[in-house]
Amino acid sequence: MNTLGNKASNYTLEMAYENMHRITTKQQEHIRDASSVRKTPTIIYSNMKMNHPNAVTSIENQTNSEVEEFNYDANGNVLLHQFDNGDTKNMLWDEANMLKAIKISIYKLPTLYL
């Protein structure tokens, strides 16, 4: 518990894991003076790729059913992060697995080279 002046805040975090110790669900809550300030929806993590068993392939928000999806290259680098609304982040990696460029669809700017 944290206190600031006469206000008290509590934080909770609940996570569930599967038998290989990968996160399956996560929920957080911030309570200030007995009122919920922010409660994140329950989020479901999916790990379906056999060639990258620890890589999250999708994240589902249980409150609004929004889903984020991820695609990876053979080395496990994220190539595509796609949001439920159609926005995307495309990533380019070099032969040393260093991030070289990222293109974010919501910005009408040229690709950002790192």
C-alpha positions as CSV (number, residue, x, y, z in Angstrom):
1,M,0.0,0.0,0.0
2,N,1.2,3.5,-0.9
3,T,0.1,6.7,0.8
4,L,0.2,10.2,-0.5
5,G,-1.2,12.8,1.9
6,N,-4.3,11.2,3.3
7,K,-5.0,9.0,0.2
8,A,-4.3,5.3,0.2
9,S,-3.6,3.3,-2.9
10,N,-3.6,-0.5,-3.4
11,Y,-2.5,-2.4,-6.4
12,T,-3.4,-6.0,-7.4
13,L,-2.1,-8.2,-10.1
14,E,-3.5,-11.6,-10.9
15,M,-1.8,-13.8,-13.5
16,A,-2.4,-17.4,-14.5
17,Y,0.1,-19.7,-16.1
18,E,0.0,-22.9,-18.1
19,N,2.1,-26.0,-17.4
20,M,5.1,-24.6,-19.3
21,H,5.0,-21.4,-17.1
22,R,3.8,-19.2,-19.9
23,I,1.3,-16.5,-19.0
24,T,-2.3,-17.3,-20.1
25,T,-4.2,-14.5,-18.4
26,K,-3.5,-11.2,-16.7
27,Q,-5.6,-8.7,-14.8
28,Q,-4.5,-5.6,-12.8
29,E,-6.4,-3.1,-10.6
30,H,-5.5,0.1,-8.9
31,I,-7.7,1.1,-5.9
32,R,-7.5,4.5,-4.3
33,D,-9.4,5.3,-1.1
34,A,-11.6,2.2,-1.6
35,S,-12.6,3.2,-5.2
36,S,-11.4,1.5,-8.3
37,V,-9.3,3.9,-10.2
38,R,-8.3,1.6,-13.1
39,K,-9.0,-2.0,-13.7
40,T,-7.5,-3.5,-16.8
41,P,-9.7,-6.1,-18.5
42,T,-8.8,-9.7,-18.3
43,I,-6.3,-10.4,-21.1
44,I,-5.8,-13.8,-22.7
45,Y,-2.5,-14.7,-24.2
46,S,-2.2,-17.4,-26.8
47,N,1.0,-19.3,-27.7
48,M,0.1,-21.5,-30.7
49,K,3.3,-21.6,-32.8
50,M,5.2,-24.8,-32.3
51,N,8.5,-23.3,-33.8
52,H,8.3,-20.4,-31.3
53,P,6.5,-21.8,-28.2
54,N,7.2,-18.8,-26.0
55,A,6.1,-16.2,-28.5
56,V,2.7,-14.7,-28.0
57,T,0.7,-15.1,-31.1
58,S,-2.4,-13.2,-30.0
59,I,-3.7,-11.1,-27.0
60,E,-7.5,-11.0,-26.5
61,N,-9.1,-8.3,-24.3
62,Q,-12.1,-10.0,-22.6
63,T,-14.0,-6.8,-22.0
64,N,-14.3,-5.5,-25.6
65,S,-13.1,-8.6,-27.5
66,E,-10.3,-6.7,-29.2
67,V,-7.5,-9.0,-30.5
68,E,-3.9,-8.2,-31.3
69,E,-2.0,-10.7,-33.4
70,F,1.8,-11.2,-33.9
71,N,3.8,-12.9,-36.6
72,Y,7.5,-13.9,-36.3
73,D,10.4,-14.8,-38.6
74,A,12.3,-18.0,-38.3
75,N,14.6,-16.4,-35.7
76,G,11.7,-15.4,-33.4
77,N,11.7,-11.7,-34.3
78,V,8.4,-10.0,-34.5
79,L,7.6,-9.1,-38.2
80,L,4.0,-8.0,-37.8
81,H,2.0,-6.6,-34.9
82,Q,-1.6,-6.3,-36.0
83,F,-4.3,-4.5,-34.0
84,D,-8.1,-5.3,-34.1
85,N,-8.9,-2.0,-35.8
86,G,-6.5,-2.9,-38.7
87,D,-3.6,-0.8,-37.7
88,T,-0.2,-2.5,-38.1
89,K,3.4,-2.3,-37.1
90,N,5.8,-4.0,-39.6
91,M,9.4,-4.6,-38.4
92,L,12.5,-5.3,-40.4
93,W,15.5,-7.1,-38.9
94,D,19.0,-7.6,-40.1
95,E,21.1,-10.9,-40.2
96,A,22.3,-10.2,-36.6
97,N,18.6,-10.0,-35.4
98,M,18.9,-6.2,-34.8
99,L,15.8,-4.1,-35.5
100,K,16.5,-2.0,-38.6
101,A,13.2,-0.4,-39.5
102,I,9.6,-0.1,-38.3
103,K,6.6,1.0,-40.2
104,I,3.5,2.0,-38.2
105,S,0.4,2.2,-40.3
106,I,-1.4,4.9,-38.3
107,Y,1.4,7.4,-39.1
108,K,1.5,8.7,-42.6
109,L,5.3,9.0,-42.4
110,P,8.0,7.1,-44.2
111,T,9.4,4.0,-42.6
112,L,11.5,4.7,-39.6
113,Y,15.1,3.3,-40.0
114,L,17.0,2.7,-36.9
